[in-house]
């Protein structure tokens, strides 16, 4: 008896050539449902519709097609168990040797903003059941859940039969596929319900790329994409340069988060090890980059650059003046690409939507992981409180806002000193806030005179306020909330400083 294959696919890529090879080269009989059967018939490939094979029509508008004992019995029968084979014979069921299924495009549907009712209809029921049944019984048959596997299966057949190792690998892919599919549905319904921190949280992804190594050469690493529709960095285009590394991607994400803060004015951010070493706004993109670079030209060497405007020739020329690891921008003009080609090893990426970030952050700990909503709070100066006698000018308030936006993305304890919408001193990741203040002011040097200072957390004592004033700082923005806030306010009033409380803390650990 000829071997029997069940084909039921939403993605029909490569289907006709594959089915023709099964029939003409290997003598398979085919059964298919709905649109798959119609596609094969139109291509002149002999196929039996599932409804004709089972004797049961498709019902409920196609919701029930393959959920039938003649289908699942043929898939789940254990060929070396006499009772199973007797059951097949008694019920006139043929063993199925190959199951080819891919699922309704649920994730693609919700990515278009489809209504809930439409999304519900794209939840596949029969498909996952077929995949799970065939994957469970991989000892006796093969399951294929993606068109990319077709040629591999044909190659196996041309060598005799699909090997146990091949069938096992295909079964694993099928279980991973259905697991990710179910997770996408659950995640979507949680969003519909408005539940941001659910009782059960599962992270699922498809390996996009194997990386040379992780943070260090002895650490294996890989890059995974969540969902079937590329988004975020998976949707970026690499125009030139070497493959991205683990550290590149981590730094690029930190750079994206900073540059996403600035929309209305050309902006540039240069980072090293996820911390900014220079951030600036400018009259043009080239101006913003030059200001960011000059903020700390030593640290900028080997840095990651994020730009919020398409790269133009003037900016491209400036970018070639030093060694950089990566540059990302919404786009890159053709002439700018030609200029950047002179630095062929620099990774140049375009990502149209630099604002697109994850709604939550996940950190692994021993025995589990932590989930929190991402720190996506938009700074609102109308909610800020000026707590000193001296009121800020409009220009000072805009400078305070710029510094506060940058400070949000610096490792705690974070201190940022800025002037002319440019960072001039950054103190990051110190064990005490006084240490961060000293580092930021030392880096700023004479540029601290007339500058402003931002702190991601409150000042527990007035010592940092006095140190800042002695260096020439004229205004401070901080969350407030210390039991000793009055000491800091008193010192600011005594020294003629502006102090503004935001009421929001931005720790970054």
Order of alpha helices (4+ residues) and beta strands (2+ residues): beta-alpha-beta-alpha-beta-alpha-alpha-alpha-beta-alpha-alpha-alpha-beta-alpha-alpha-beta-beta-beta-alpha-beta-beta-alpha-alpha-beta-alpha-beta-alpha-beta-beta-beta-beta-alpha-beta-beta-alpha-beta-alpha-beta-alpha-beta
